[in-house]
Amino acid sequence: MPDFTSINDYSADAKAMLDGPDPHGQAAMLLTESLLHGLVARKVISIPDAIEIVEIAADVKAETAADAEESAAKIQKSLAILNAVARSLASDLDR
């Protein structure tokens, strides 16, 4: 079993987990979700349309990730985030 003494010995995925969430990605997701909620609130798009946009993004992510040979863990994390956004939008249907 290898003795990992430095973060440089870890894979890129392991480094990313140790470094914590990506601040650029967090900001982008917050901005995107806020934009979708804002468009719905202003009646520019409907909630079902906003959810469809997120579902399309999830489909594209799944397709492109396979082509880019991303790890299954990375793909699942991305899809989980997109699913959380869709659930957040869907919760607005009950209001």
BADREN-615875 format. One record per atom (N, C-alpha, C): x, y, z; residue in one letter. Coordinates in steps of 0.2 Angstrom, whole numbers, padded with zeros to 4 digits, always signed. Example, Ala and Ser with C-alpha at 12.3 -4.5 7.8 and 13.67 -1.06 7.14 Angstrom:
BADREN-615875
+0066-0028+0039A/+0062-0022+0039A/+0066-0016+0039A/+0064-0011+0035S/+0068-0005+0036S/+0064+0000+0039S/
This chain:
BADREN-615875
+0004-0006+0000M/+0000+0000+0000M/+0004+0006+0000M/+0003+0011-0005P/+0007+0017-0005P/+0007+0021+0001P/+0012+0025+0003D/+0012+0029+0009D/+0011+0036+0006D/+0005+0039+0006F/+0004+0046+0004F/+0006+0051+0009F/+0011+0055+0008T/+0014+0060+0012T/+0012+0067+0010T/+0010+0068+0004S/+0009+0074+0001S/+0003+0074-0003S/-0001+0080-0003I/-0007+0081-0007I/-0005+0080-0014I/+0001+0081-0016N/+0003+0080-0023N/+0003+0072-0025N/+0003+0068-0020D/+0003+0061-0022D/-0005+0058-0023D/-0010+0062-0022Y/-0016+0060-0023Y/-0019+0062-0030Y/-0024+0059-0032S/-0027+0060-0039S/-0030+0067-0039S/-0032+0069-0044A/-0035+0076-0045A/-0042+0076-0041A/-0046+0070-0042D/-0052+0070-0038D/-0051+0070-0031D/-0046+0067-0028A/-0045+0067-0021A/-0043+0074-0019A/-0039+0077-0023K/-0036+0084-0021K/-0042+0089-0021K/-0047+0088-0026A/-0053+0092-0026A/-0057+0091-0019A/-0058+0085-0017M/-0061+0084-0011M/-0058+0087-0005M/-0051+0087-0005L/-0048+0089+0001L/-0048+0097+0001L/-0048+0100-0005D/-0048+0107-0006D/-0055+0110-0004D/-0060+0106-0004G/-0067+0108-0003G/-0070+0110-0010G/-0076+0113-0009P/-0080+0115-0015P/-0077+0120-0019P/-0078+0120-0025D/-0075+0125-0030D/-0079+0132-0029D/-0075+0137-0027P/-0079+0143-0026P/-0082+0146-0033P/-0079+0145-0038H/-0081+0147-0045H/-0088+0143-0046H/-0088+0137-0045G/-0094+0133-0047G/-0099+0135-0042G/-0098+0136-0036Q/-0103+0138-0031Q/-0106+0144-0033Q/-0102+0149-0035A/-0105+0156-0037A/-0109+0155-0043A/-0107+0151-0048A/-0110+0150-0054A/-0117+0146-0053A/-0117+0141-0048M/-0123+0138-0047M/-0128+0143-0043M/-0126+0147-0039L/-0130+0151-0035L/-0133+0156-0040L/-0129+0159-0044L/-0131+0164-0049L/-0136+0161-0054L/-0135+0155-0056T/-0140+0151-0061T/-0146+0150-0057T/-0146+0147-0051E/-0152+0146-0048E/-0156+0152-0046E/-0153+0157-0044S/-0156+0164-0043S/-0159+0167-0049S/-0156+0166-0055L/-0158+0168-0061L/-0165+0165-0063L/-0165+0158-0062L/-0171+0154-0064L/-0176+0156-0059L/-0175+0157-0053H/-0180+0159-0048H/-0183+0166-0050H/-0178+0170-0052G/-0180+0177-0053G/-0185+0177-0060G/-0183+0173-0065L/-0187+0173-0071L/-0194+0171-0070L/-0194+0165-0065V/-0201+0163-0063V/-0205+0168-0060V/-0202+0171-0055A/-0205+0176-0051A/-0208+0182-0055A/-0204+0184-0060R/-0206+0189-0065R/-0211+0187-0070R/-0212+0180-0070K/-0217+0177-0075K/-0214+0177-0082K/-0207+0177-0083V/-0204+0177-0089V/-0204+0170-0092V/-0203+0165-0087I/-0204+0158-0089I/-0208+0155-0083I/-0211+0149-0085S/-0215+0145-0080S/-0210+0141-0076S/-0213+0139-0070I/-0209+0134-0066I/-0208+0128-0070I/-0213+0125-0073P/-0211+0119-0077P/-0206+0120-0083P/-0206+0126-0086D/-0200+0128-0091D/-0194+0128-0087D/-0193+0131-0081A/-0187+0131-0078A/-0184+0124-0076A/-0189+0120-0074I/-0187+0113-0072I/-0185+0110-0078I/-0188+0111-0084E/-0186+0108-0090E/-0179+0110-0092E/-0177+0116-0091I/-0170+0119-0092I/-0165+0115-0088I/-0167+0114-0082V/-0162+0110-0077V/-0161+0103-0079V/-0167+0100-0081E/-0167+0093-0084E/-0163+0092-0090E/-0163+0097-0094I/-0159+0097-0101I/-0152+0098-0099I/-0150+0102-0094A/-0143+0103-0092A/-0141+0096-0089A/-0145+0093-0085A/-0143+0086-0082A/-0142+0081-0088A/-0146+0081-0093D/-0145+0076-0098D/-0138+0078-0102D/-0137+0084-0103V/-0131+0086-0107V/-0125+0084-0103V/-0125+0086-0096K/-0120+0084-0092K/-0118+0076-0092K/-0123+0072-0092A/-0123+0065-0092A/-0119+0063-0098A/-0122+0066-0104E/-0119+0064-0111E/-0112+0066-0111E/-0110+0072-0110T/-0104+0075-0111T/-0099+0072-0106T/-0101+0071-0100A/-0096+0068-0095A/-0094+0061-0097A/-0098+0057-0100A/-0096+0050-0102A/-0091+0051-0108A/-0092+0056-0112D/-0087+0057-0118D/-0081+0060-0115D/-0081+0064-0110A/-0075+0067-0107A/-0071+0062-0102A/-0074+0056-0101E/-0071+0051-0097E/-0071+0053-0090E/-0076+0057-0087E/-0076+0059-0080E/-0077+0054-0076E/-0075+0054-0070S/-0076+0049-0065S/-0084+0049-0063S/-0086+0043-0061A/-0093+0042-0060A/-0095+0046-0054A/-0090+0047-0049A/-0091+0051-0043A/-0093+0058-0045A/-0089+0061-0049K/-0089+0068-0052K/-0096+0069-0055K/-0098+0064-0059I/-0104+0065-0063I/-0110+0065-0058I/-0110+0060-0053Q/-0115+0060-0049Q/-0116+0066-0044Q/-0110+0069-0043K/-0110+0075-0039K/-0114+0081-0043K/-0112+0081-0049S/-0115+0086-0053S/-0122+0085-0054S/-0124+0079-0055L/-0131+0078-0056L/-0135+0079-0050L/-0132+0077-0044A/-0135+0079-0038A/-0137+0086-0037A/-0132+0090-0039I/-0133+0097-0038I/-0139+0100-0043I/-0139+0097-0049L/-0144+0099-0054L/-0151+0097-0051L/-0151+0091-0048N/-0157+0088-0046N/-0160+0092-0040N/-0155+0095-0036A/-0157+0099-0030A/-0160+0106-0033A/-0157+0108-0038V/-0160+0114-0041V/-0167+0113-0044V/-0168+0107-0047A/-0175+0106-0050A/-0180+0105-0044A/-0177+0102-0038R/-0182+0101-0032R/-0184+0108-0029R/-0179+0112-0029S/-0180+0119-0027S/-0185+0123-0031S/-0184+0122-0037L/-0189+0125-0042L/-0196+0122-0041L/-0196+0115-0040A/-0203+0112-0040A/-0206+0114-0033A/-0202+0115-0028S/-0206+0117-0022S/-0210+0124-0023S/-0208+0128-0028D/-0212+0134-0029D/-0218+0132-0032D/-0219+0126-0035L/-0226+0124-0037L/-0231+0124-0032L/-0229+0122-0026D/-0234+0122-0020D/-0236+0128-0017D/-0233+0134-0019R/-0234+0140-0016R/-0240+0144-0020R/
